[in-house]
Amino acid sequence: MVYHNSSFVRLRYACHVLDLCLIVAHPDDECYGTGGTLAEFAAKGLKTGLITLTKGSSGRSLGLCSQEELPEFRALELLESVKAVSVTNFVQLDFPDAAPAERTSNHQDAAPAQFLGGLQDFVPEATAQVLALLETWQPKIVITFPADGSNRHPDHIASHQVAMAALEQGGHLARGTKVYSFANPVLLNPDWADTWLPPTHFRDVTAYLVPKLRAIAAHRTQALSTVGFLSRLPERIPLETFRRIVPVWNESDAGSDL
């Protein structure tokens, strides 16, 4: 496996070094919605990549470490998750993540849309680094967050912007790279109805639940996020759902290309 933390190596390979590349904001974004897909690709001998744009330093520690120690603690959690689903190429960058406007004594955050700062303030800089990685990796398929971040989280929205800008600037879209976003199968909040789009692709990953659950369990500091995900979208553990955004999905399209 090739692992880099807050750095990258510029190399040139033949086209399509990677079959699948995931571009996300935080440690743990890789496992809930794509852990089974990553494990399945690996089991079939296909090469996968992960770019995590922040260290999640504004997240919860749940008392497992100090807030100052959290970035490196979460980096180790992420490395354990990546190994569980056998990611081939992995880079964790170190851009700041948005901080909740307030956090109560029971660890509850304000609404994601109220988070402050973070990746959204560094989109051009993050795009430049992702552009260089994609030049090296030349993925066939890229998965990232939808334009609304799935839950209006500013880091999720920014990660979509970074991914799409890097793909466009690098000419990947013109060369036929397919791009998918996470897609919730149900509308979670009626206030998000104006941007929610249903999935176009459904992947049964039941056969890969063991590595997926190991990846989820690696993120101990994010146990409350895990509980929240399970309470809202338990069906997305065995069934991972995506929407193809490039090329734009049409109802006349038949079959699955993911």
N, C-alpha and C positions, 0 to 999 in steps of 0.2 A: 504494500500500500504506500501511497505517497501522501504525506501529511506536511502541511506548512501552517504556521501560526503567525498571522499578521505579516505575511510576506508571500512572494510568489517567485517562481522560476520561469523565465521566458525561454521557451524552446519552440522549435518548429517541427511539426509532424505532418504526415499525410492527412487529408481531410477526414473528419469524423474519428478523432481519437476516442471520444466518448459517445456512447449510445444515448445517455441521459444525463442531464445536468440540472441540479436544483439550485435556485438562487433565492435565499430567504434572509430575513432580518436578524433573527435571534437563535441562540442555542435552544433547542426543542422544537423549532418550527419544522424541522426535517422529519420528525417521527410520527406525529399524529395523523397527518394526511397522506404521507408518502412512504412511511416506514416499510410497509408490505411491498410496495412497488419497487423500492430500492433493493430489498432483499430478494425479490423475485428476479429482477434483472441480473443481479450478481449470481444467483443460483443457476441461471441459464448461460453463464459465461460472458455476459454483456458488461461493458465498462460504465461505471457511474461516477458522477462528480457532485460535489457539494460546495457552494460558496455561502458562508454565513457572514453577514456584513458587520455584525457587532458582537461584543462579548456579553451582552445582556446585563451590564453592570447596574442598571436601574431596577432590576427585578427583585424578587423576594429571596431572602436567604433562609427563612424558616429557622433561624438559630443554628444552622449547620456550620456557619462561618460568619465572620464579621462582614459588614457591607464593603469594607475596603478589600477584603479577600475574595469577594464574590466573583469578580471577573475571571480570575484564574481558577477558582473552584468550578465555575460553570464551563470553562474551557476544558477541564478534565472530564466533566460530565459529558460534554459534547463528543470528546474523543472516544469515550466508552460507547456512546450511542452509535457513532460512525462505524466502529468496529463490529457492533452487533449486527448491522445490516450490510456489512462488507462493502462500504463505499470505496471505490478505487482511488479517486483523487479528491483531496479535501483541503480547503483553504478557509481559515477563519481570519477575517479582517478585524480591525479594531476601531471602527467608527462608533461614536457615542449613540446610545439608544435613548429614546424619549423617556422622560421621567413622569410618573403620575403626579398630578397636581396635588394630590393628598393621598395618604394611606392611613387607614384607621388602625386601631390597636389589634383588631382581628384580621389584619393583613388584607382587607378589602381595598381595591383601588377605585379611583374615580373612573368614569367612562373613558374608554380608549381615546375617543376624539378629543378629550381634554388633556391628554399627555403633552408635555412641553419639551421643546428642543429635539435633540436626537438626530437620527439619520436624515431627516428632511432638510437639515441645514447643511448637508454635505453631499447632496446628490451628484454634482459634477465631479467631485473628487472620487467618490465611490464608483461612478461610472467609468472613470479612467482606469481604475484598477481592475474592474470586472472586464472591461474591454480587452485588456492585456491577457487576462486569463482565458477568455473565450478564443482569442487568437491562437493560443496554445492548444486548447482542448478541442475546439471545433465540434461541439456536440450536435448530434442529430436532432435531439429533442430537449427542450428546456421547459421546466416547470417553475412557476413563481406565484406570487399572490395576484389576485385580480386587482383592477384599477382602484377599487374601493377598499382594498386591504382585507376583505372578508368581514371585518368588524369595525372599520373606520380607524383602525390603529395607524397613527402617522408613520411609524416605522415600516409597517406592512405596505402602506401606500408608497412610501419612498422606495422600498425594495422593488416594487413593480416598475416604478419609473426608472430606476437604475438598470434593471434587467432589459427593459425595452429599448432604452437609449443605447446601451452597449451593443445589443443585437443589431440595431439599426445602423449605428456608426461603423460597426465591424463588417457590414454587408452580409450578415448571416441570414437575415430575412429574405434578401434577394436570392440567396443561394439555396433556399428551401428548408431552412431549419424550422421545425414545427414548434410552436409555443403553446403551452397549456397553463391554465391557472387552477388553483384550488377552487372548488365550487361546492358550496353547501347545498345539500339536496332539498333543504327547506329554508324558508325565510325566517331568520332568527329574531329579527326585530322589525316591526312594521314601519319604523322610521327609515329603514334602509331599502324600502321597496323600490325606490327610484333607481337604484344601481344594482340590485341583486339580479343575477342571471343564473339559471339552473344549469346543472351539469349536462354535458354532452357525452361523457365517457364514464363508465362504471367498471371498476376493476375489483373482482373478487380475490382478495388476498388471504383467504382463510388458511391456505396451506403455508402461509408465511407469518402466522401470528406469533410464533415463538420468538423469532428475531425482532419483530416489530415491538412486542411487549418488552423485550429486553432493552430495546432502544428507549422506549418511553420510561422504563423504570430507572434508566441511567440518570435521568434528570431529577434527582432527589429534591433539589431546592425548589423545583417547580411542581411539587405534588399537588398544590391547590389548583394549578392550571390543568393538571391531569384530571382531577375530580370534576372541575368545571366542564372540560371537554366531554367526559363520559356522561355527565348529566344532560348536556345539551345535544350531543351528537353521537350516541353510542353506536349507531349504525355505521359510522365512518371508521370504526376499528376493523371490521371484516370486509367492508366495502369502501374502497377509496374512490372519490368522485372528483372529476375534473371537467373543465370546459376548454375546448380548443379555441384559442383566440387568434392564432396565425397558422395557416390561413383561416379566415373567419368561417365558423361552422355554419353550414346550411342544412336545413331539414332534409334536403335531397341527398346529402352525403350518406353513403352506406358503409357499414363495417366500422372497425376500430383501427386506428393507426397508433395507438398508445398501448 
